[in-house]
Amino acid sequence: MAERNSRMNAIVLTVNRQGEQNYSACMLSAELGIFYATLYGGAKSKKRALVQPFNSGLLYLYTDNSHHLRKINDFDVKNMHPSLRTNLYKMWAANLACEIILKTKCAGDYENAFALLSAFLDGIDASEETEARLGTIRFLWRYLGLLGVQPDPLLCVSCAQPLTSGVYTNASGGFICPDCLPSENESQHTPFHLNQESLSYLNAINTERPGLVRRLTLSAESARSIKGLVFYLIEQAAGCKLKSLESGMGIL
C-alpha cells in the first residue's frame, strides 16, 4: 500500500525548521534506521514541545510512499532526558553520539545502533557528570566494535602475545607491545600509549555485563589515554572531522 500508519520506538536526533510553520525531524529507529519526518504545526504546538533532540519514545508515523512523505502523527515520549539540556558536558556528549550515528549511517546495523544510542542517552541522563564521561568512552568503544574497527585490547597485533601495555599504530590498526615497537615504522606511531589498566578496562567493556563495567574504577591518567584514542579512532572511522569534537573539545 502507498499509505499506511505505523508506530515504533524512536529517538529524535535533530529538528530543523521547514517553511514558516513546520519542522523536519531527523529520527532513529531499529526498524527504519535514520529517517526524516515532517512535524506540522507552529513552534507552540504540543507535538513541537515533545519532538525535541534526544527525546525518545513511541512514535506514531504516517507514510505516503507515493508522495515520498513521512508525517509525525503523535509522539508518546518515554524519556525526555532533561539533564542533556541543563548539563553542558552531557549536551555535547549526546550531540557527538547523534552526529556519529548520522555520519556512519548506523554502521549499517539499525537495531544495534538504536540500542547503543538509547542506552547511552538513558545512562548519561541518569548519571553524574564524572560517570557520564566514562559512559561516553564506553559508548564510543562499543560503537567502534559495531563499525568493525575496534582494535584488540588483549594481544599485540604483531607478535600475538598478551599485552601489558601497548601503542596504537595506524599501519597495523592495533596495539603494539613494547618489544615489537622498535621494529615498527615510527611514522605510523600514534601518541596513544595505553597501560595495563586501560587495556583491561576496554576488554571489560567487551566481555562483562554493563552494570558491572559501570562499577569499575579508572584512574584519571587511564581515562585520558582511552578518551584520546577513541576520539581519534571514531573520527578515522567516520572519514571526516566531527563538528561536535571540533567545537566541543574543551568541554568533551
C-alpha positions, 0 to 999 in steps of 0.5 A, spaced: 500 500 500 502 507 498 499 509 505 499 506 511 500 508 519 505 505 523 508 506 530 515 504 533 520 506 538 524 512 536 529 517 538 529 524 535 536 526 533 535 533 530 529 538 528 530 543 523 525 548 521 521 547 514 517 553 511 514 558 516 510 553 520 513 546 520 519 542 522 523 536 519 525 531 524 531 527 523 529 520 527 532 513 529 529 507 529 531 499 529 526 498 524 527 504 519 534 506 521 535 514 520 529 517 517 526 524 516 519 526 518 515 532 517 512 535 524 506 540 522 504 545 526 507 552 529 513 552 534 507 552 540 504 546 538 504 540 543 507 535 538 513 541 537 514 541 545 515 533 545 519 532 538 525 535 541 533 532 540 534 526 544 527 525 546 525 518 545 519 514 545 513 511 541 512 514 535 506 514 531 508 515 523 504 516 517 507 514 510 505 516 503 510 512 499 507 515 493 508 522 495 515 520 498 512 523 505 513 521 512 508 525 517 509 525 525 502 523 527 503 523 535 509 522 539 508 518 546 515 520 549 518 515 554 524 519 556 525 526 555 532 526 558 532 533 561 539 533 564 542 533 556 539 540 556 541 543 563 548 539 563 553 542 558 558 536 558 552 531 557 549 536 551 555 535 547 556 528 549 549 526 546 550 531 540 557 527 538 553 520 539 547 523 534 552 526 529 556 519 529 550 515 528 548 520 522 555 520 519 556 512 519 549 511 517 548 506 523 554 502 521 549 499 517 546 495 523 539 499 525 537 495 531 544 495 534 545 502 533 538 504 536 540 500 542 547 503 543 544 510 542 538 509 547 542 506 552 547 511 552 542 517 552 538 513 558 545 512 562 548 519 561 541 522 563 541 518 569 548 519 571 553 524 574 557 528 570 564 524 572 560 517 570 557 520 564 564 521 561 566 514 562 559 512 559 561 516 553 568 512 552 564 506 553 559 508 548 564 510 543 568 503 544 562 499 543 560 503 537 567 502 534 566 494 535 559 495 531 563 499 525 568 493 525 574 497 527 575 496 534 582 494 535 584 488 540 585 490 547 588 483 549 594 481 544 599 485 540 597 485 533 604 483 531 607 478 535 600 475 538 602 475 545 598 478 551 599 485 552 601 489 558 601 495 555 601 497 548 601 503 542 596 504 537 599 504 530 595 506 524 599 501 519 597 495 523 590 498 526 592 495 533 596 495 539 603 494 539 607 491 545 613 494 547 618 489 544 615 489 537 615 497 537 622 498 535 621 494 529 615 498 527 615 504 522 615 510 527 611 514 522 605 510 523 606 511 531 600 514 534 601 518 541 596 513 544 600 509 549 595 505 553 597 501 560 595 495 563 589 498 566 586 501 560 587 495 556 583 491 561 578 496 562 576 496 554 576 488 554 571 489 560 567 493 556 567 487 551 566 481 555 562 483 562 555 485 563 554 493 563 552 494 570 558 491 572 563 495 567 559 501 570 562 499 577 569 499 575 574 504 577 579 508 572 584 512 574 584 519 571 591 518 567 587 511 564 581 515 562 585 520 558 589 515 554 582 511 552 578 518 551 584 520 546 584 514 542 577 513 541 576 520 539 581 519 534 579 512 532 571 514 531 573 520 527 578 515 522 572 511 522 567 516 520 572 519 514 571 526 516 572 531 522 566 531 527 563 538 528 561 536 535 569 534 537 571 540 533 567 545 537 566 541 543 573 539 545 574 543 551 568 541 554 568 533 551 
